[in-house]
């Protein structure tokens, strides 16, 4: 009798353990990790990180984040039947978020750089970027576009931006004071008040900045300081999402959509002060 009771108890424990394990496995399978939100065949959510102070690529229209990069992100989401969620944050914060899998991708005028490639993966390039120098139109602390003209100057850049990396490299500029901003709006204000000598930044956003400055800022004439390329950043190893992004970028470049996005937002953002 004791043996029969023990056997029945053991069978009950075994069934309970199997049921509990099955429930736990089921719960784990139904809870996707952040980096898997955009790897569904169809549906799901595509979370994009950006910094809405870089018109025409990303800027605020009322409370809505719009721009060239957001149009591209929307096209990617639509292609695969996903819901697009835009998270506005600092530029540095967005790059950290994608490395940690807190966002699926970063579309924020991100330049491809060897150091960044060590910690995140990049899509195909979708636009060439030329870097220029913006100065106070009244004082013109910098008058030519070359590294020598920036020696000894107080240079404003967006923190973590490719311009920050370039001007901070002593092989490019040996002696300069670098002032880092989270947004270009702050940099433009300081430049107008002669708190810095110039801003180094991408030409298209620089044109937008100058257009809304009431003649207080201007771009120094000359060849670009340097040229780089924009791409979309994803978490290291997320090849499935990268392939999807590249397929859409190829279509958008082939049919001229990206050029249209730039033209549309270059006009619209002129009337949108940040």
N, C-alpha and C positions, 0 to 999 in steps of 0.2 A: 504493500500500500504506500509506504514512504517513497519507494522508487517511482511509482506511478504519479504521485503528487509532484515529486521533483521534476519529472519529465514534462508534466503539464505546465509547471511554472517556467521551466526553461524554454518551452515552445512559445509561451506568451511573451516572454522577454525578447525572444528572437524576432517575433512578428512586430512588436512595438519598435524595436531598434531599426528594422527594415523600413517601417512606415516613416519613422522620424527622419532617417537618412534620405528617403525619397522626397519628403516635404522640403528638406533643406536644399537638396539639389535643384528642385523645381523652383524654389524662391531665388536661388542664385542665378539660374538661367534666365529668369524674367526681369532681372535688374541690370540693364546695360551700363557699362562703365562709360565715362564721359567721351573717351576717344572712339567709342563705337557708335555714337549717335548718328554719324554720317556715313556709315558703312552698310546700311540697309540697301537691298536691291531697289526698293521703292518705298516712299513714305519716310517717316522719321523726321528729325529736326537737324538743320545745318546751322551751327552756331559760329558766327564770324566775329572776331575781335577787331576793333579799329580805334582810331583817334580822330574825332570829328573836328579837326582844326587844320585841315590840309586841302583846302579847296583848290581845284575842282574835284579832287579824288575822293575826299570825304569832308562833309561840312554839315552844319545844322540848318535846317529849314523849319523854323519854329522849334518844336521838340523832336522832329524827325531827322534821323541821320540819313543823308542822301549823298550822291556823288558817283563818279565813274566806277570806283571800286564796289560800291553798293549795287550798281546796275549789273556788274559782272557777277557778284555773289548771288543776286536774284536770278540771273540766267542759269547759274549752276544749280541752284535749288529747284528751279522750275523744270529743268531738264530731267531731274531724277525724282520729281514729285515730292520734294521735301519742303517742310516749313522753314523759312529763313528767320533766324533770331539774330539781331545785331546787338552786340555789347560794346558800348562806348567806354573807353578807358584811356590811360596814358599809353603812349607808344611803347615805352619800355615794358609796361604792364602787360600789353597785348602779346609781346614776344615771349614773356615768361609764361603767360597763360597757355599758349599753344604748346610750349615745351612740356607743361604739366598735364596736358590733356583737358584743361578746363574750357577751352574753346576748340572747335574743329579746325579752324584755319584763321589766318590773319590776312586781311586785305586792307592795307594802309600805306600804300606807296612804299612797300618794303623792298629795299635794294638787296641784291644777292651779294654776299660777302663771304670770303673763305672761313672766317671765324664763325659766322652764323651757320654756315653749312655743317659745322661740326656738331651742332646741337639741335638743328631742325632741318627739314627737307623743303625744297622749293619746286614750284611748278615751272613750266616753261615761261620765259620772259614774255610780257605782254605790252610793254612800252619802254622806249629808251628815254632816259632821264639825263638832262644836262644841268649841271650845277653852276649857279651864278652868284654874284655878289650884289647885295642890296645895300644902299647907303642913304643917309639923310640928304635930301636934295639940296638943302641950304649949306651944309658944312662939307660934304663930300670928303670924308676922311680917307677914303680909298678911291683912287682914280684909274687904276688899270687892273685887268683880270689876270693875275698870276700870283704864284706863291710868294714871290718877293715883296709884292705890295701889301701882303698880310703880315709880314714880319713886324713884331712889336705892337700889333693892333689888338684891340679888345673885340673879339669875334663872337657873335651870337649864333647859336645853333640849337636845334631841337635835340634834347637828350636822347642818345641811342640811335639817332638818325645817321645815315651814311656820311653826311657832311661832318657830323661830330667825330666819327671815326677818322675821316680824312684829315681834318685840320688838327686833330689831336696827335697825329702821327708826326713825330719830330723829323722824320725823313722828308716830309712835305713842308712843314713850317717849324723851324727850330725854336723860334721865340715869339710866343703869342699868348694872350690871356683868353681862355675859352670860357664863355658864359653860357650855361646850359639852361634851356627852358623846356617846360612840359608842352607848351603851345606856342605857335608862331605869333599869336595875338599879343602875348606878353613881350616877345622879342621886338615886334613892330613898335609897341608903345615905348620901350626903352630906347630904341633907335631914334625915334622922333624927338625924344628928350635928351639926346646925346649922351646917354648912359653907356652905350656901346658904340663902336666905330662902324660896324657893318653886320650883316647877316649873310651866312652862306647857306644856300638852300636850292631846291629844284626850281627850274625856270618857270614852269607853268603856275605853280602856287605863288611864286614870286610876282608874276604878272598880275595875278588876282590881288595880292597884297598891295601892290603899287596902285592898281586901279581904284582901290577903295581908300587910299590914303590922302585924298584931296591935294595931290601934288607934293606931299611932304616927303615921299620916298621915291627912289628911282633905282633902276638896275644899271650897274656899270657896264658900259658898252665894251664889247670885245668877244673873243672866242670863249667857249665854256671853260670854267676852271677845271672840270673833269666830267666824264660821262659814265653813267652806270645804267643798270636795267632794273625794272620793277618786276616782281613775281609774287605769287601767293605762297605764304609759309604754312606748313602743316607739321604735326608732330613727327619726330624722327621715326621712320619705319612705316608710316601710314601710306603704303604704296597704293592701296585700294582707292582711297580718296584722291590721291595725287593723280591717278590715271583718269578718274572722272573729271577732275578739274581741267587737266590738259586737253581732254577731248572737247570740252566746251570752249576753252580758250582758242583752240584751233578753228572752230566754227566762227567764233566772234571776230577773230582776226581776218579770216578768209572773206567774210561777207561785209567787212567794213564797219561792224557794229561798234567796236572799241573807239574808232575815230569819231563816230557819231556821238557816243557817250561823252567824249572829251569836248566836242563842239557844243553839245547841249548844256553841259554843266559849266563850261567856261563862260557862257552867256548868262546863265541863271545865277551863278555864284557872285557875279559882279554886284548884284542887288541884295546880297545876303551878307550883312556885316556880322562878324563873329565877336 
